[in-house]
Amino acid sequence: MHRRTKRDSSSSYDGKMEHETQKLQLKRELGLVSAVSLITGTMIGSGIFMSPQWVLHYMGSPGASLLIWAACGVLSMLGALSYAELGTVIRESGGEYIYILRNVGTLPAFLMAYTSIIVLRPASIAAISIGFSEYVVAAFYQDCPLPQVAVKCTAAACILVLSIINCLNVRLSASLMNFFTAAKLIALLIITVGGMVFLAKGNTQVFQNAFENTAVGFGPVGVAFYQGLWSYDGWNNLNPVIEELKNPEPNILSMVHVKRLTPSPALILTSAISLIMIIPSDFSTIVNYTSFTTWLFYGTTIAGLIYMKIKKPDIPRPYKVPIIIPGIVLIAAIYLVLAPIIDSPQLEYLYVVLFILSGVIVYIPVVHYKWSPKCFRSITLYLQLLLEVSPAEKND
């Protein structure tokens, strides 16, 4: 009896020590279903429900719209194949950031990460929220135009609710993601079956003069591609950007909550920027400018792959694609970046470029010269105490 008590006490002590020395890491709550839902939910998101009307709006005819959708699918597949080779040659996580870093240089890679964190990710959340809110509000305003105040207030509420859920509990957010992914798949199935039944009943008048009123020109085709490619986007989302970022000071965005083990600082920042973005913008505008920026960095990444295939042909490649595939993707990326500017120049595109270049102001002192004033550390410490967060170590 005495020995058993002693052994139990020893076991309890060992367990306590193990608990105390446990690393502070992001909580691993995503299983296979949740991982599949992450990619599926990203690709089958707001775009598939919102983009078709905008593709038709820009192209002017159902026939031309269908061609755009087919071309977007082919381009996304070629992009995914190119990234597959990149992933086998550069075996580091980080996505476009690490690929641009290795092939182009530190400054372009930093500008990509800087733009992604401050603009691209919040803009995606803003667009998805606006798309969701338009469907919700439409149920209450079926016979009149949707009031933008109601749409944007609903979008803001959606961002806030999801942000709170993700900050509080990873498992709950994963369950919610699985639920909405299933709901979107069911909705798509209903739409697809309904359309087939509609056609089977002889309603084929849409195919008569299918290309009538088709819009021509670089601009309309380019922005129609933006809307279509938004729906296909997500094929590169298994390559996270944030993991490989290296910032000397302030690192508050990489910290996690000490009790809930969720990346609350990053979630709060992203949600705050998303809330600001929904105020002046609508779904189409956000998608257009986000896609312009995204394909600028996609093109840079693919150019790096072509450079490696030409200059470093002896690097072991477990998976290899013909150079014509990334070549087509690069040509498409150049077209998608230049077409809207050439056809219909707008100051907003200039603002986007200027914002990307503004990252140089941050890069030179903070990254290149490693400038780290004491106020950075003081702000980081204050926010760390306020948010109850601590630096996290990578999962093994």
N, C-alpha and C positions, 0 to 999 in steps of 0.2 A: 504494500500500500504506500509506504514511504517512497519507494523507488518510483512508483508510477507518478506520484505527485511531483517529485523532483524532475522527472522526465517531461511532464506536462509543463512545468514552469520554464524549463529550458527551451521547450518548443515554442512557448508563448513569447519568450524573450527573443529568440531567433526571428520569429515572425515580425515582432515589433521592429527589430533592427532592419529587417529586409524592407519593411514598409517605409522606414525613415530614410533609407538610402535609395529609394525608388526614384528614378529620373522623372522630371517634369516634362511630359510629352503630350502632344495632341492626342486626344482620345481616339482610339481605333474602334469605330462603331460601324464602319461600312463593310458589309459582307458582299458576296457575289451579286446578290439581287440588287443591292443598293449601288454597287459599282456600275452594273449594267444600266440601272436607272439613271445614273449620273450622265452617262453618254447619251442614252436614248432620250432622256428628258431635256438635254441640251439641244440635240438635233431636232427633236419633235417638240419645239417650244412655241412661242408666240408667232414665229415666222410662218409656220405652215398654216396658221389660221388667219394671219393678218396680211402677209405678203401677196397672196394671189390677187387681191383687189388692186394693189399698187402696181404689180407687174402688168395687169390689164390696163390700168390707168395710163401708164407710161408708154406701152406698146400700141394701144388703141384697137387691137383686134385679138380674138381668142386664138387664132392660128399662130400668130407671131408670139403670143404669150406662151403657148405650148412649146414652141421652138426654144424660147428662152429657158424654160424649165428644164428641157432636155439638155441644153448646153451647160446649164448650171450643174446638173448632175454629173455630166462627163468631166467638167473642170474640177469639181470637188473630188471625184475619184482619182484623177491624175495628181491632184495635190496630195491626197492621202498616200498614194504610191510613192511619191517623191519623199514625203516625210518618213515613210517606212525605211527607205534607204538611209536617210539622215540619222534615224534612230539607231541603226545598226552600225554606222560608222562612228558617230559621236555618242558614246554610251554614257551620257550624263543627263540627268533630269534638268529641266529648265526650259524646254521648248524653244521657241524662237530666240529667247534671250541667249541661251547657251550656244545655239547654232550661229547666230550673228557674232557673238563674242569670239568664237573659235575661228570664224572665216573672214570676218570683216574688221572687227576691232572692238576696243572697250567702249569708246564713245557712242557708236551706233547702237551697241547692245544696251548701254545705259539709257539712251533716248527711247529705245523700244520699251524697256521695263518701266521707265518713268511715265511714258504715255499710257501704257497698259494699266498701271495702278491708278493713275489720276483720272483718266478719261475712259478708256475702252471698257473696263469692267463695270464701273458705275453706269456708263451709258447703256450697256447691255441690260443691266437690271432695270434702268429707267424705261427702256423700250418694252421690255417684257411686261412690266407693271402697267404701262399705259395700254398695251394690247389687251391684257386681262381685264382692266377696268372698263374699257370700251364695251366689251361683251357683257359685263355685269350691269353697267348703266343702261345699255340698250334694252334690257328687259323691262325697264321702267319708263322708257321714252320710245315706244315702238313707232309712233306716228309723227315724230318731230325730230329735228336735229338734236344731237347729244350736246347738252351744256358742258362746256370745257371745264368749268369749275367743278362740276360733279365728277367728271372723268379724272381730273388731276387729284382731287381730294381722295378718291377711291384708290388711285395709284399710290399716293403717299401712305395711306393706311395699310395697303398691301406690303409696301417696303418696310414699314415700321413693325408690323406683326411678324413678318418672316425674319427680320433682323433680331427681334427679341427671342424668337424661338431658337434661332441658330446660336445665340449667345447663351441661352439657358441650358440647352440639352441637345447633344449631337444625335442621340438615338431618336429623339422625337422629330428632329428635322429630317433625318433619313427616312423615317416612317412616312412623314408628310410628303417627301419627294417621291417615294414609291407610290403613294396614293394618287398624286397628281399625274405621274407618268402613266399609270394604269388608266386614269380617267381620260387622258389625251389619246391613248391608243384606242380606247373604246369609242371616243368621239370620231376619230379618223375612220374607224371601221364602219360606223353608222353613215358617215358622209360618203365613203367609197361605195358601200352597198346601195345606198340611196341613189347615188349617181348612176350606177349600173342598171338599177331597176328603171330609173327615169329614161335612160337610153333604150332599154329593152321595150319600153312601151311605145317607141317610135318618135320620141322627142329628139330628133336629130337636126332640127332647123339651125342649131348653132353652128353646124359644119357647113352650111350654105354661105358662100361668100366669107369664109373664115378669115381671110386676110384683108378684108375691106377696111379702110381707114387705118391701116398700119402706119405707125409713126416711123420716120426715117431720120437718120442722123446719128452722130456719135453720142450725143448727150442722152436722148431717150433710151437708147439701147444700154448705155453704161449704167444709168440709174435703175433700169429694169433688172439688170444683172445684180446690182446691189441688193435689191429686194429679194430676188430669187436665191442668191448665195447666202443671204441671212438665214434662210430656212435650212439650207444644207450645212451651215456652219456647225462645228462641234467635232469634226473628224480629227482635230489636233488637240483635243482637250485632255488627253492623258499625259500631256507634258506640262506640268505646272511651272509657272514662271517664278513665283515668290521664293521657292525653296533655295534657289541658287543666288539670290541677291546678297550682296555684301556691302553694308553701309557701316562706316565706322561709328557715327553717332546720328540724329536721334534714331534706336532699334525698337521702339515701342510697338511698332506694327507687327513685329515677329513674336511678341509675347503672348502668353495664354493665361487664362484665368486660373488662379491657384487652386480653386475648388472644382469648378465645372470643366476645366481642361478644354475650353473653347477659345478660338482666336478672336476674342471680343474687340480688341482695339482695331484690328483690320476690318472687322465687320461694321463697326461704328463709323469708321472713316468712309468706307465704301457706301454705306447707306446714306450718310450725310450728303456726299457728293451727288448720289442718285436723286435725292430729294430736291436738290438745287436744280438738277438738269430737267426735271419734269415740268418746272415752272414755265420756261419760255418755249419749250419744244413739243413737237408731236411725234408720233411713231415713225412716219416716213422720214422726217428730217433727221432724227437721231440715227436711223438705220443708214441713211445716205452718207452722213459724215463719219460715222463709225466704220462703215465698210471702206470708205476712201482711205482712212488711216490704216485699217487692218491689212488691206491689200498692198499698201506701201511697204509694210514690214514683211508680209508674205513674199513679195517680190524680192526683197533684200535677202531673205532666207534662202529662197530657191536659187538666186544668183550665186550664193555661197556653195550650194550643192554642185552647180555646174562648174564652178571654179575648181572644186575638189576633184570632180571627174576628169577635168582636163589637166590640172597641174599635179594631182596626186593619184594617179591611176593605180598605183601599187598598194594602196591601203586596203587591208582585208575587208571585204564586203560580203557578209553572209547573205545579204539580199541586195540585188542590183536591178535598176530599171534602165532602159535605153535612154540615152541623153535627150532624145526627142521629146520624152514625156516632161521632164522639168523645163525643157525649152518652150514647150507650148504653154505651160503654166506661167513662165516668166513673161512671155509675150502678152498673155491675157492680163497679168497683173499690171504691166505697163499701160495697156489699153484702159483698164479700169481706173487707174489713177489719173490718166491724162484726158480721157474722153469727156467727162463732165466739165472740165476746165476749158477745153478747147471749144466745145459746142456752146456752153452757156457759162461764162466766167462769173463767179460769185465771190464776194469778199469773204464769205464764211469759209471757203476752202483755203484762202490765204491765212485766215485766223488759225485754222487747224495746223497749217505748216509752221506758223510763227510759234504756236504753243509747243509743238514738238521741239523746235529749235531752242525754246526757252530753257529746255533741260540743260543746255550748255552752261547756263548761269549757275546751276546747281552743281553740275559735274566738275567744273574747273576747280572751285575752292574746296568742295567737300570730298570729292573722290580723288581727283588728280593730286591735289596738294594736301589731302587728308586734314583739312581744317576742322577742328573740333573745339569750338569755344565752350567755356564752362556753362554758359546758359543752356546749351543743348543738353548737357548732362543733368542740369537742374530741372529742366522741363520734363525730361524722360523720367527722372525719379519722382517728380510730383504726379505725373500721369500714372506711373506704375503704382503708387500708393492709392491714388484715387480710384483706379479701376481694378485694383487687387490682382495685378498680373505680374508674371515673372518670365524671364527668358526661358524658352523651351529648347530642348535638345531634339535632334532629328531622331525619328524612329529607326530602329535597326532593321 
